[in-house]
Amino acid sequence: MRKVILNLSLSLIFLLTLTVACMSNQYVPYRPVIRSQDELVVSNSAANPEHQGNIKQVFDFYSVPYREENGQILIPAGVWQDREMMWNYTTKANDPEWLRQQQEDGWLKSTP
């Protein structure tokens, strides 16, 4: 019985590791995350060009890998799963004061 439980445990660990490894290579479209009452929800509208520029600066600041395809910003699926963090990134991208302060401090490039 112990051997069966050990084998099942090892199989589960292997599957979880494989799932995490696959998700870290998978990119998904970025969508703004907003607070609605007490919930964090994905915005129904796509990010406008200004927000896209701002979110790329936030991702650069926090070293979040991203790429652009067909006008969309794609981020790792593992990053996307953390809604609290995505809300934090969205909030910073919508905060002109935070962006300005990071530019003044030399952390972000000025937007053209």
C-alpha positions, 0 to 999 in steps of 0.5 A: 500500500505504501508503494502505491501511495508513493507511486501516486505521489511521485506521478502527481508531482511529475504532472504538476511540474510538467504543467507548470513548465508548459504554462511558463512557455505559453503566452496569453493576451494581456487584458486589463484587470479592474476591481468591481465591488470586492472582486478583481475582474478582467475588463471586457474592453481591450487595452487602448493604445495609450494603455498598451504603451503604459503597460509595456513600461510597467512590464519593463519596470517589473521585468515581466516578459511580453511580446507583441503579435497582431497588435496584442500584448502577450504575457506568460500564462503563469503571470496572467494567473495571478489576478492580484498582480495583474490588477496591480500592473493595470493600476500602475499603467493607469496612474500617470503620477506613478509613471511620471515618477518612475520616468523622473527617477530614471527607471522608465524611458519617456514616452514619445 
